[in-house]
Amino acid sequence: MTDMLSRPGARDGGPHQAPGPAQSDAGTPTKPVIVSAVIGAGACLLTGLLACAAVAVVGWLAAAFGGASGAVRAGATVWLVAHKTSATLGDASLTVAPLGLTLFLAWCLYRGGKFTARVSAADEPKDLAIASAVFAVTYGLGALIIALLTSDGSVKVSPMSAFLGAASLALIAGAAGILVESGAAADIADATPQGLRDAIPAALAAALTVFAIASLLYAVVLAVHFSRVTSMLELLDAGAVGSVVLFAICLMLLPNVILYVVGFLAGPGFQLGVGTTIAPTGVDVGSLPALPLLAGAPEDGATPTYLLVLTALVPLVAGAVAGLVVARRGLAAEDSEALGWDAFALRGCIAALLAAVGLLVLMVLSGGSAGPGRMAEVGIPAALPAAGVLGAGMAIGAAITAGIVAARRPQATV
């Protein structure tokens, strides 16, 4: 990761730069803020498009049908859908964002934001705001143009949806990179109340704990049904090159599947088609597409009783992790002696609430339409109740753990 720069006149209190062209620490003249933002956004745009087009062209070579231009258009469509853009293929709609690709694009945008701040030496709030806005608008306009170029007789992509989705992702990830590289993120953290500053990393720890448990459960189920995976691979008979493309597709969709497992652990479950249900209370799914990622889907009927136990234990364990983080950070603060156990418990509840909101957003983004017919509805239809169940369990675990740890701390002697 790029180190923070210590520029003249920055927030670190260093001396202001003498009049003349702005220069970085290496002595290289800096570029204007707007130019830097346009270059950074353009580089991210090309990186994502080239990556998707490369995978699509490899798949075209393996399939040996259609034209290269159609393969490139398909790659661009997948790139647009990763920004939650709505695409229509004939009578079918495609709105399920492959979150693995979305995370890769967000990482590229974050790096692009850091590049923008570094080469422009932006430091003042006005410059940071301009850089973030220009970065997002440039990336969004690029997506709008790609949507117009991609749409043809068989594929229709909403230009406005492409602009809004791409600009939103660029604003979030790009602005984060700009704030971190400029040092403004550290200033914001210093100005944040200590309680909230402790709750944010605790919320992240709770969410990661839920993801880790869901990933472990999915890996175990997939290993148990490994024979299904091999059967699907034999049925697809993709060959060496096609297997690479299939692996890339599974990698892009893996976060979606893990989030579906999260919805399963929360209780409401998820669906893999219209009228289907996969939940701890029972499974009704029928036949599924021959995708190796779906080999772990349970068969129709009742599910084991221990899965119902997991729905109660998982949020409590995640909450306990959040409570430990809150307690550890809070007890290390200078004003820890002035805080009672109830203050730590409250911070644990705030962390649980933040984690539940984050999980809700991800669960909503993971679903949508994945094709025609029964695949028109895929995801977690009861995402809000699922997030509510997780949030309540995490709040209980976090409040109890943080309160107990704080109450058992050694008392200061007079």
C-alpha positions in Angstrom: 0.0 0.0 0.0 1.3 3.5 -0.9 2.7 5.3 2.1 1.1 8.6 3.3 2.8 11.6 1.8 4.0 14.4 4.0 3.6 17.4 1.7 4.5 21.0 2.4 1.5 22.8 3.9 -0.3 19.6 4.7 -2.2 18.9 7.9 0.9 17.6 9.6 1.8 21.2 10.5 4.8 21.4 8.2 6.0 24.7 6.7 4.0 26.0 3.7 5.5 25.7 0.3 7.1 28.7 -1.3 5.4 30.4 -4.2 5.9 28.5 -7.5 4.8 25.3 -9.2 3.6 22.7 -6.7 5.9 19.7 -6.4 5.7 16.4 -4.6 8.2 15.0 -2.2 10.1 13.4 -5.1 10.4 16.8 -6.8 8.0 16.0 -9.6 5.6 18.8 -10.4 2.0 18.0 -9.4 -1.0 18.0 -11.8 -4.2 20.0 -11.4 -6.8 18.4 -9.3 -9.3 18.0 -12.2 -6.7 16.5 -14.6 -5.5 14.1 -11.9 -9.1 12.9 -11.2 -9.9 12.4 -14.8 -6.7 10.4 -15.4 -7.3 8.3 -12.3 -10.9 7.5 -13.2 -10.0 6.8 -16.8 -7.2 4.3 -15.7 -9.7 2.5 -13.5 -12.2 2.4 -16.3 -9.8 0.8 -18.7 -8.4 -1.7 -16.2 -11.9 -3.1 -15.4 -13.0 -3.2 -19.0 -9.8 -4.8 -20.2 -10.0 -7.5 -17.5 -13.6 -8.4 -18.4 -13.0 -8.3 -22.1 -10.0 -10.6 -21.7 -12.0 -13.2 -19.9 -14.8 -12.9 -22.5 -12.4 -13.3 -25.4 -10.9 -16.4 -23.8 -14.4 -17.8 -23.4 -15.1 -17.0 -27.1 -11.9 -18.8 -28.1 -13.0 -21.9 -26.1 -16.6 -21.9 -27.4 -15.6 -21.3 -31.0 -18.9 -19.6 -32.0 -20.0 -16.1 -32.5 -17.7 -13.2 -33.2 -15.0 -11.5 -31.3 -16.9 -8.2 -31.2 -19.8 -10.0 -29.5 -17.4 -11.5 -26.9 -16.1 -8.0 -26.1 -19.6 -6.7 -25.9 -20.5 -9.5 -23.5 -17.5 -8.6 -21.3 -18.5 -5.0 -21.3 -22.0 -6.0 -20.3 -20.7 -8.0 -17.4 -18.6 -5.0 -16.3 -21.7 -2.8 -16.4 -23.8 -5.4 -14.4 -21.0 -5.4 -11.8 -22.0 -1.8 -11.0 -25.6 -3.0 -10.5 -26.6 -1.8 -13.9 -29.8 -3.3 -15.4 -29.2 -5.3 -18.6 -31.9 -6.9 -20.8 -31.0 -9.9 -23.0 -34.1 -10.6 -25.2 -36.9 -11.3 -22.7 -34.5 -11.9 -19.8 -33.3 -9.4 -17.3 -29.8 -9.5 -15.7 -29.4 -7.5 -12.5 -27.4 -9.8 -10.2 -24.1 -8.1 -9.7 -21.2 -10.5 -9.5 -19.8 -9.1 -6.2 -16.4 -10.6 -6.7 -15.9 -8.4 -9.7 -17.6 -5.5 -7.9 -15.0 -5.8 -5.1 -12.2 -5.9 -7.6 -13.5 -2.7 -9.3 -13.9 -1.0 -5.9 -10.3 -1.9 -5.1 -9.2 -0.4 -8.5 -11.2 2.8 -7.8 -9.7 3.0 -4.3 -6.2 2.9 -5.8 -7.3 5.3 -8.4 -8.4 7.7 -5.7 -5.1 7.4 -3.9 -3.3 8.1 -7.2 -5.5 11.2 -7.8 -4.6 12.6 -4.3 -0.9 11.8 -4.7 -0.3 13.4 -8.1 -2.4 16.4 -7.4 -1.2 17.0 -3.8 -4.8 17.9 -3.0 -5.1 18.8 0.7 -7.7 21.5 1.2 -11.3 20.4 1.8 -12.4 22.2 -1.4 -9.8 20.4 -3.5 -10.7 17.0 -2.0 -14.4 17.6 -2.7 -13.7 18.6 -6.3 -11.3 15.6 -6.8 -14.0 13.2 -5.5 -16.8 14.7 -7.6 -14.8 14.8 -10.8 -13.5 11.3 -10.2 -17.0 9.9 -9.8 -18.6 11.9 -12.6 -15.8 10.9 -15.0 -16.1 7.2 -14.2 -19.9 7.4 -14.4 -19.8 9.2 -17.8 -17.4 6.5 -19.0 -19.9 3.8 -18.0 -22.7 5.7 -19.7 -20.8 5.7 -23.0 -20.0 2.0 -22.6 -23.7 1.3 -22.1 -24.6 3.2 -25.3 -21.9 1.4 -27.3 -22.8 -2.0 -25.8 -26.5 -1.9 -26.5 -27.7 -3.5 -29.7 -30.6 -5.5 -31.0 -30.3 -8.4 -28.5 -28.7 -6.6 -25.5 -30.2 -3.4 -23.9 -28.4 -1.6 -21.1 -29.9 1.4 -19.3 -27.5 4.3 -19.7 -28.8 6.2 -16.7 -28.6 3.1 -14.6 -25.0 2.6 -15.8 -24.1 6.2 -14.9 -25.7 6.1 -11.4 -24.3 2.7 -10.5 -20.7 3.4 -11.7 -20.6 7.0 -10.3 -21.9 5.7 -6.9 -19.2 3.0 -6.6 -16.5 5.5 -7.8 -17.7 8.1 -5.3 -17.5 5.7 -2.4 -14.3 3.8 -3.2 -12.5 6.7 -5.0 -13.3 9.2 -2.2 -12.0 6.8 0.4 -8.7 6.6 -1.5 -8.5 10.3 -1.8 -9.2 10.9 1.9 -6.7 8.3 3.0 -3.9 9.5 0.7 -4.4 13.1 1.5 -4.4 12.6 5.3 -8.0 13.8 5.7 -9.2 10.4 6.8 -6.9 10.5 9.8 -8.2 14.0 10.6 -11.8 12.7 10.4 -10.9 9.8 12.7 -9.3 12.1 15.2 -12.5 14.3 15.2 -14.8 11.3 15.7 -16.1 10.6 19.2 -14.2 7.8 20.9 -17.2 5.6 21.3 -18.0 5.6 17.6 -14.3 5.2 16.8 -14.4 2.0 18.8 -17.7 0.8 17.4 -16.6 1.0 13.7 -13.8 -1.6 13.8 -15.9 -3.7 16.2 -18.7 -3.7 13.6 -16.2 -4.7 10.9 -15.0 -7.6 13.1 -18.6 -8.8 13.7 -19.4 -8.7 10.0 -16.2 -10.5 9.1 -17.0 -13.2 11.7 -20.4 -13.8 10.1 -18.7 -14.1 6.7 -16.1 -16.4 8.1 -18.6 -18.8 9.6 -20.7 -18.7 6.5 -17.7 -19.4 4.3 -16.6 -22.3 6.6 -20.1 -23.8 6.4 -20.2 -23.4 2.7 -16.8 -25.1 2.3 -17.8 -28.0 4.4 -21.1 -28.5 2.5 -19.3 -28.3 -0.8 -16.7 -30.8 0.3 -19.5 -33.2 1.4 -21.1 -32.9 -2.0 -17.8 -32.9 -4.0 -19.1 -35.7 -6.2 -21.8 -33.3 -7.5 -19.0 -30.8 -8.4 -17.2 -33.4 -10.4 -20.4 -34.5 -12.1 -21.2 -30.9 -13.1 -17.7 -30.4 -14.5 -18.0 -33.6 -16.5 -21.4 -32.6 -17.8 -20.2 -29.1 -18.8 -17.1 -30.6 -20.5 -15.6 -27.1 -20.8 -12.1 -28.1 -21.6 -8.9 -26.5 -20.4 -9.6 -23.0 -21.6 -13.3 -23.1 -20.8 -12.4 -24.3 -17.3 -10.4 -21.1 -16.8 -13.4 -19.1 -17.8 -15.7 -21.2 -15.6 -13.3 -20.7 -12.6 -13.4 -16.9 -13.2 -17.2 -16.9 -13.3 -17.4 -18.9 -10.0 -14.8 -16.5 -8.4 -16.9 -13.5 -9.4 -20.1 -15.1 -7.9 -18.5 -16.6 -4.8 -19.3 -13.6 -2.5 -22.9 -13.7 -3.7 -23.2 -17.4 -2.6 -21.5 -16.7 0.7 -24.0 -13.9 1.4 -26.8 -16.3 0.6 -25.4 -18.6 3.2 -25.5 -15.6 5.6 -29.2 -15.2 4.8 -29.6 -19.0 5.5 -27.9 -18.7 8.9 -30.0 -15.6 9.7 -33.2 -17.8 9.4 -35.2 -16.3 6.5 -33.0 -18.1 4.0 -32.6 -17.4 0.2 -34.0 -18.4 -3.1 -32.4 -19.7 -6.3 -35.4 -19.1 -8.6 -39.1 -18.1 -8.5 -41.0 -20.0 -5.8 -37.9 -21.7 -4.3 -36.9 -21.6 -0.7 -33.6 -22.6 1.0 -33.9 -22.0 4.7 -33.2 -23.9 8.0 -36.9 -24.6 8.3 -37.0 -26.5 4.9 -35.8 -26.6 1.3 -37.9 -26.4 -1.8 -35.7 -25.7 -4.8 -36.0 -28.4 -7.5 -33.5 -28.5 -10.3 -30.7 -26.0 -10.6 -28.3 -24.8 -13.3 -25.2 -26.9 -13.7 -22.9 -24.4 -11.9 -20.3 -25.9 -9.6 -21.0 -23.2 -7.0 -24.5 -24.5 -6.6 -23.4 -28.1 -6.0 -23.7 -27.6 -2.2 -27.4 -26.7 -2.3 -29.4 -29.0 -0.1 -32.0 -31.4 -1.4 -35.7 -30.8 -1.1 -37.1 -31.5 2.3 -36.3 -30.9 6.0 -32.9 -29.7 7.1 -30.9 -31.0 10.0 -31.8 -29.7 13.4 -28.3 -28.4 14.1 -28.8 -25.7 11.4 -31.5 -24.2 13.5 -29.0 -24.0 16.4 -26.5 -22.2 14.2 -29.1 -19.5 13.5 -29.0 -18.6 17.2 -25.3 -19.1 17.8 -23.8 -17.3 14.8 -25.0 -13.8 15.6 -24.1 -14.3 19.3 -20.6 -15.3 18.4 -20.2 -12.4 16.0 -21.5 -10.1 18.7 -19.1 -11.5 21.3 -16.2 -10.7 18.9 -17.5 -7.2 18.5 -17.8 -6.8 22.3 -14.2 -8.0 22.8 -13.0 -5.4 20.2 -15.0 -2.6 21.9 -13.8 -3.6 25.4 -10.1 -3.9 24.3 -10.1 -0.5 22.5 -12.2 1.2 25.2 -10.0 0.0 28.1 -6.9 1.2 26.3 -8.3 4.8 26.1 -7.2 7.4 28.6 -10.8 8.1 29.8 -11.6 4.4 30.4 -11.7 4.8 34.2 -14.6 7.3 33.8 -16.7 4.8 31.8 -19.0 2.2 33.4 -19.8 -1.2 32.1 -23.1 0.2 30.6 -21.1 2.6 28.4 -19.1 -0.3 27.0 -22.4 -2.3 26.5 -23.9 0.6 24.6 -20.9 0.8 22.3 -21.3 -2.9 21.6 -24.9 -2.4 20.6 -23.9 0.5 18.3 -21.3 -1.8 16.7 -23.9 -4.5 16.2 -26.3 -2.0 14.6 -23.5 -0.8 12.2 -22.7 -4.4 11.3 -26.3 -5.3 10.6 -26.7 -2.2 8.3 -23.6 -3.2 6.4 -24.8 -6.8 6.0 -28.2 -5.6 4.9 -26.7 -3.5 2.1 -24.6 -6.4 0.9 -27.5 -8.9 1.0 -29.6 -6.5 -1.0 -26.9 -6.0 -3.6 -26.3 -9.8 -3.9 -29.7 -10.5 -5.4 -31.7 -9.7 -8.5 -32.6 -11.4 -11.8 -30.2 -14.0 -13.2 -32.0 -14.9 -16.4 -35.3 -15.9 -17.9 -38.0 -18.0 -16.4 -37.6 -19.2 -12.9 -34.2 -17.5 -12.6 -35.8 -14.1 -12.6 -35.7 -14.0 -8.8 -32.4 -14.9 -7.1 -31.1 -13.8 -3.7 -32.4 -13.0 -0.2 -36.0 -11.7 -0.5 -36.3 -11.2 3.3 -33.0 -9.3 3.6 -34.4 -6.8 6.1 -35.7 -9.4 8.5 -32.5 -11.4 8.1 -30.4 -8.3 9.0 -32.7 -7.6 11.9 -32.2 -11.1 13.3 -28.5 -10.8 12.9 -28.4 -7.4 14.4 -30.5 -8.4 17.5 -28.3 -11.4 18.1 -25.1 -9.5 17.7 -26.3 -6.7 19.9 -27.0 -9.2 22.7 -23.6 -10.9 22.3 -21.8 -7.6 22.0 -23.5 -5.9 25.0 -23.0 -8.8 27.3 -19.4 -9.4 26.4 -18.3 -5.8 26.5 -20.2 -5.2 29.7 -18.7 -8.2 31.5 -15.1 -7.5 30.3 -15.5 -3.8 31.5 -17.0 -4.8 34.8 -14.2 -7.3 35.5 -11.4 -4.8 34.8 -9.0 -4.2 37.7 -10.0 -1.2 39.8 -7.5 1.6 40.1 -6.0 2.0 43.6 -6.0 5.3 45.3 
